[in-house]
């Protein structure tokens, strides 16, 4: 049984060129949504959009979510093309390229770039798309957090702080946007493994985390995309301001 309403929705997914972002987009296309894929990687996002059926099903845009002017230009393009946005998945983030290190060795440049994408990006994009989200009358924003916040994982302080900020952003956005009928929730994944090479986890660390889960298998994009689709669908119409952990039982709230 399909989720209610998704076959009529226009949904934006950021960081959609590869990995989990591409997985979210793929599930939404399967549910019948018109999906706008946004990513800094123009070639990658265009290839992914093409693989999902191209125009009419999946359209690619190059976007750096940390750039205000870029977000505003993106919003103008969507206004001309669609006139509304029913859903937004704030997935773009710096993660796979992080080199683990003690927090006192993180440089100012590393800190600032990560915060610009992971934390400022969702704020800028929701702000830029707000007129389009309001035009939809019952839009849903899904901010992608991380259960690394609950774990307090060492070697990732700037990442953990950025995702903790995303969780807090969801709570406040839900309060401020509720009067417009816009819902805001956080999908908070545990460790997820994709085709994207990661310098952040050794094979030994991966196996240790899998053993610590209640479900002793690695998670892939499909394990996250169903929850994202639910949060964007009409089946979650009364759910807002919540953090939903999808982690195989690694962390309990």
N, C-alpha and C positions, 0 to 999 in steps of 0.2 A: 504494500500500500504506500503510495506516495504521500509526502508531507503536504499539508493543505496550503494552497496559495502560491507555491513557489513557481508554478508554470506561468505566472503572470507578472513576475517581479523582475526589475532591473537591479542588478547587484554588482557592486564594485569590490574587487579583491586586489589588495596591494601585495607586493612581493610575490607575484603570481607567475614568474618566469619558470620556476622550478620548485622542487621540494614540496613542502606542505601546502604552500600557496597554490601551486598548480593542482594539488589534490582537492583543495576546497573548490576551485573553479570547475574541475572536472565533475565533481558530485553535483554542483549546482546546475551545470548544463544538462546532466542526466535527469535532474528533476524538472527540467523545462524552463529554467530561468534564462534570461538574457544577461550574460556576464561580461563586465568590463574588466579586463586584466590590466593592471598597472605595475610597472617595474622600471628600475633604472636601466636594466639590461634590455635595450631595444630588440636586438636580434633574438634573444631568448624568449621574451614575452610574445613577440610576433610568431615565433615557431610554435609556442604552446597554444596560442589562440587559434592558429591554423589547424593544429592537431585536434582541437575541440569542435571544429566545424566552421570556423571563420565567421565573417559578418552575418548577423542575424542570430547567432548563437554566442559567439565569443569575439570581442573586439579588443585589440591591444593598443595601449598608450604607453609612451615612455614618461616616467614620472619619478622625480626625487621628492619624497614626501617631506623632507626636511627643508625644502625651499618654498617659502610663502608664495612668491610670484608664480612658481610652477603649479602649486596647488590651486591658485586662483584661476590660472589659465586652463587647467584641467576641468575645473568646475564650469567655466564658460563653454568649453567644448561639449560637456555633457548636457548643459542647458540647451544648447542648439540641437543636439542629437536626440535627446530623450525628454527633457522637460521635468524630469523627476528622477530620484534615486530611492528605491525601496529598501535597499540594504547595503551595508558597508562592512567588509571584513578588514580590519586594520592589522594586517599580517606582516608588512614590511619591517624588517629588523636586521640589525647587525648581530650575528651570532656565530655562524659556521667558521668565520675567519678569525675569531678571537683566539689569541694565544694566552693560555692560562698562565697567571703569574700572581704573586702576592699583591695586594691592593696598593702597597707603597711603591710598587714599581710601575704602576699604570701611569702613562704620560698624560699630560693635559690634552694633547691632540687626540689620543685614543678615547679619553673620557668624553670630550666634547662631541666628537663625531658620533659615538654610540648614543649619547643622550639626544642629539639632534634628530637621529632617525627613529630610535625606539620610543622616545617620550614626546619630543616636540612634534614629530610627524603626525601621530594620531590626532593631537590637538589641532594642528593646522588644517588637516584634511577634513575633520568633522566641521570645523568652523567654515571652511570654504564651501563645503557641500551642504551646509545647513539649509539654505533656501530650497534646494532640491529634495532634501530629506523631509522638510516640512510640506512640500508639495505632494509628497506621497501619502500624507495623512496618517499612516501607521507604519513608519519605517523602523528598521532594526539595525543597530550598530553592534558589531561583535568585535571587541578589542581582544587581541591575542596576548595573554599574559604568560606566565610560566610558573610551574611549581618549584622552580629553583628558588623562588622567594621563600617558600615554606621550608625548603631544605637548607637554606643559607649556604649554598655550595661554595667552597673556597676556590679561589682563583678566578672568580667571575664577578667581583664586587660591583663593577660598573653595570654589568648586565643585570644582576640581581636588583640593584637599586632602580634601574630603568623600568623593569617589569613590576616592581613594587609600586612605582609611580603610576603605571598603567592601571593596576588594580584600583588605586585610589581615584584615578581619573574617572573610571567607570562609575564609582559610587556617586561622585559629584555630577557627572554628566547626566546620569539617570534622573537625578533630582531636578536639574535645570531644564531638561528636555521633555520631561513627562507631560508638561502642560501642552506640548505640541503633538502628543501621541507617539513620540519617538522613544523606543526602548533601547537601553544600552546594557549589555552584559559582557562579562569577561569569560572567554574560554581559556582555561589554564592547563596547558599540556604538561605531562611529565616528559621523560626522555622519548624522543621520536626519531626514528632512523629512516633516512631517505637516500636517494641517489647522490645527494650533495655530500662531497667529502668534508669531514669535520676534523679540524686539528685540536678540538677541545676535549676529546674523550679517547682514551686508550682502549684497546680490546679488553684489558683487564678491568678497567672501570665500567665498561659497558656490561660485562658479565656480572659484576658485583651489583649494579643497579637492577638488572633483570632478576637476580636472585632475591633482592630486597622487596620486589613487588609481590602482591598477592597472586597475580597472573604471571607465570614465569615464561613469558615470551616477549620479544621486542615489539614495540608499537610502530606502525607505519602510518602514512597519511590517511588511509581509509579509516583508521581508528579515531581520527580527529574530525574528518569531514562530515560524518553523520551528525555529530553534535552541532557543528557550525550550521549545517542545513536546518536542523531543528530550531536553533535560536533565531534564524532568519525567517522561518515559516510562520504561518498563522497558528500553528499548533502551540506556539509559545507566546501567544498574544498577551498573556497576563504576567509574563516573567520579565523583570527589569531590575537593574542594580545588583545583580548576582554574580558570583564567581563560581564557575562550574569546573571542577578539576576532572581531567581525563588522564589518569596516570597508572591504570592497572593495579591500583591499591598501594602505590608507593608512599603516598602521603594521604593522611586523613585530616579533614578540617573539623 
